[in-house]
Amino acid sequence: MTTNQVLRGFIVPGLPHPLLCPERSPAWTSLRASFDRVREEIAASGADLLVLYSTQWISVIGHQIQADPEPEWVHVDPEFHDLGTMPYRFRMDAAFARAYEAAAKARGLHARTVAYHGFPIDTGTVVALKLLNPGNAIPACVVSCNMYADRGETIVLGKAARDAVAATGRKAIAISVSALSARLFTHEIDPKDDRISSLKDDEWNRKLLELLGEGRLEDVSQLAREFSAQANGDQKMKAVWWLAAFLGEHNAYEGTVYDYQPLWGTGAALVGLLPSARAAANLEFDEESVETFGGDRGVLSGGSAAVPSPPSAPVAAPAPPGGIIRTEAAPKPVGAYAHARRVGNLLFLAGIGPRRPGTDEIPGGPVRDADGNPLPYDVEAQARSVVANVKAVLEAAGSSLEKILDVTVYLIDMKRDFAAANAVWAETLGHVNATRTTLEVAALPTPIAIEWKVVAEA
Amino acid sequence: MSGSIVAGILAPHPPHLVYAENPPQNEPRAECGWEVLRWGYERVRKSLAALDYDVLIVHSPHWRTFVGHHFLGVPHFKGLSVDPIFPNLFRYHFDVNVDVELSEAMCEEAKASGLVTKMMRNPAFRLDYGTIASCHLVNPSWSKPIVGVSSNGSYYYYSNEVGQEEQIALGEATRRAVEKTGRRAVLLASNSLSHRHFTTEAEIPEDMSREHVYHHGQYLWDMRVLDLMKQGRSRELVDELPDFIDHAESEVKAGALTWMLAALGFPSYPAEVHAYGTVIGTGNAVVEWNASHEDVRVAASPPVG
């Protein structure tokens, strides 16, 4: 099964107060009630897996994925130990954890599963699972937050989660356990007086939540660096990068902000993102979409030469990643397929013919009428239109004609049309030095004489 | 009788060192590894065996708190500590006594000096692996009680300089508490030096062909810092730590070394470097400040004026 079913995403806070002492503060009481709302939505969602990324589970050597099928312990928060204990017994999806590990490795990440009795599950994970999935009705999987990982590495980690969902056929819900602004009060407070510790943090939190309420998760992902710099984002807002990549890097969601409250000075919000057919406008994205992790982070100059090589070629890659390209600037597909798919730094285009976008008119005329009778046609005009359509798809994917690597040309009449088609090729693609194969076929799906199948560099 | 701090040890806590030793308390087994550092710890054990002391006070970066400085306040802990970073190396069964009276005195002294403090009274609390690893490496029999002090995150929150100020105040409060309670204490600063490390792990963790310093710049900084220690220039060392932190990602950012040197009164006698070595690319040194060496003033001290 390869269908990708990430049903929806949530952002929830991870400090223990809503779990252990919601009654002490109106803000914490409200958060607890909002956790209950989210819990009900998850229970009704039909999901069979919860995948969590917690900013409180810090790793330093790559990423770790919890694979103990039934971890059990009595947890005490290292900071707020006076609030009480958190006994837990969770149900983890160990098979999915292993699939996630394989998917992460296939994308070049350093990853491993952990399954040890007594492994210290972090407060954020404990809080989220106890409040959102109290009876363990849905098995879970938790992945760590690498404290050194940058955006690219975290995006790849999110895409690997998506790969694993596709490969295992799970119906998953993605949950980022993270604060927004993360500036704790560094002194004791009266819980009733809890507030966001800085007005600037509050303003930035509200800006972020406005975007999330409009379903613009990818916009928030693109804004994460700026937010973190301005408002001390929790672990540089890696949880948003992970979530955006996991859900598919777009703005097509119904966003719901269930709550926004102070939590010991931090910005605590519960946000839901339900994939939707209607996308808020995609803004101009500045940050690239990274597909694979290239190795060490090179934080120190020259550092990369001093470290061991990253894992070599991926093995047993699970499902193909996302990177679906569709564009109005090219003729509408005649079936349920995309104009192109991006994998790594390669673009694979569907067969592209000469029909004009929008009207489906065929330049140079159709090769047959509605009854199948042959008609005169101009293959040179059709070939030029094919080039224009290929160009449109490539540019929609951020590529260009100059990045074409290989083309398969399909002609319905080799003897009649090859010379003219070849002349157009020489004129438009001759300088690119792409490889090419030309085949004669009995027919093409629409009344056209020529179609190209293109592989290009992204 | 007034108490005193009889020694301070820079006692880094890589779980690899405990793992490589194969003590009965730790579940994983190793073939070998990081011998130079472990031999350094053996020398520390011999040195401490000759001292009359009754408590270890350990400041660990892996008990991170932001709301003030926390102190262990439960008399006995027994349980299993699994390192969240290296669970494959460290699953340690601990059985620890805590000197709660001293812990409370330290908490009160620190509070009186203006710091935010809190006692940790929850009996289900799990000791962090930094505390356990450092204590094990200097006293594997756990024959002495400990006091555990959290690492306040003001370094991360505000600046290196603010962090330094807090840790110096904490160190001075620690000294006063030790003196008032009549304890003879050994301090453990559970910090490595340079701390940029590899982001991948060897298939065999103790494969020493894979072990080296991450970056030459780190090594130069580590040597600079060790030279200052050996020359007894601890005040100057503390002044340089913010740069060391920035340039070498040093774990002393977590404050243990500054706390210990302040508690020792910024010793001008030479520290003894028992060992230096790297663990997954980080620089680690086992260093002893022994007050009985105070008479040995360093000829190599820089001229004044």
Chai-1 contact restraints between the chains, C-beta under 6 A:
chainA,res_idxA,chainB,res_idxB,connection_type,confidence,min_distance_angstrom,max_distance_angstrom,comment,restraint_id
A,V60,B,I85,contact,1.0,0.0,6.0,A-B,restraint_1
A,I61,B,E201,contact,1.0,0.0,6.0,A-B,restraint_2
A,V74,B,A124,contact,1.0,0.0,6.0,A-B,restraint_3
A,V76,B,N122,contact,1.0,0.0,6.0,A-B,restraint_4
A,V76,B,A124,contact,1.0,0.0,6.0,A-B,restraint_5
A,V76,B,F125,contact,1.0,0.0,6.0,A-B,restraint_6
A,P78,B,W63,contact,1.0,0.0,6.0,A-B,restraint_7
A,E79,B,T65,contact,1.0,0.0,6.0,A-B,restraint_8
A,H81,B,M120,contact,1.0,0.0,6.0,A-B,restraint_9
A,H81,B,N122,contact,1.0,0.0,6.0,A-B,restraint_10
A,H81,B,F125,contact,1.0,0.0,6.0,A-B,restraint_11
A,T85,B,A124,contact,1.0,0.0,6.0,A-B,restraint_12
A,H110,B,T200,contact,1.0,0.0,6.0,A-B,restraint_13
A,V114,B,P87,contact,1.0,0.0,6.0,A-B,restraint_14
A,Y116,B,V82,contact,1.0,0.0,6.0,A-B,restraint_15
A,Y116,B,P87,contact,1.0,0.0,6.0,A-B,restraint_16
A,G118,B,L80,contact,1.0,0.0,6.0,A-B,restraint_17
A,G118,B,V82,contact,1.0,0.0,6.0,A-B,restraint_18
A,F119,B,V82,contact,1.0,0.0,6.0,A-B,restraint_19
A,F119,B,P87,contact,1.0,0.0,6.0,A-B,restraint_20
A,P120,B,P84,contact,1.0,0.0,6.0,A-B,restraint_21
A,L184,B,F66,contact,1.0,0.0,6.0,A-B,restraint_22
A,T186,B,F66,contact,1.0,0.0,6.0,A-B,restraint_23
A,T186,B,V67,contact,1.0,0.0,6.0,A-B,restraint_24
A,H187,B,V116,contact,1.0,0.0,6.0,A-B,restraint_25
A,D296,B,T199,contact,1.0,0.0,6.0,A-B,restraint_26
A,L300,B,R196,contact,1.0,0.0,6.0,A-B,restraint_27
A,L300,B,H215,contact,1.0,0.0,6.0,A-B,restraint_28
A,G303,B,H215,contact,1.0,0.0,6.0,A-B,restraint_29
A,A306,B,Y214,contact,1.0,0.0,6.0,A-B,restraint_30
A,A306,B,H215,contact,1.0,0.0,6.0,A-B,restraint_31
A,V307,B,F198,contact,1.0,0.0,6.0,A-B,restraint_32
A,P308,B,T200,contact,1.0,0.0,6.0,A-B,restraint_33
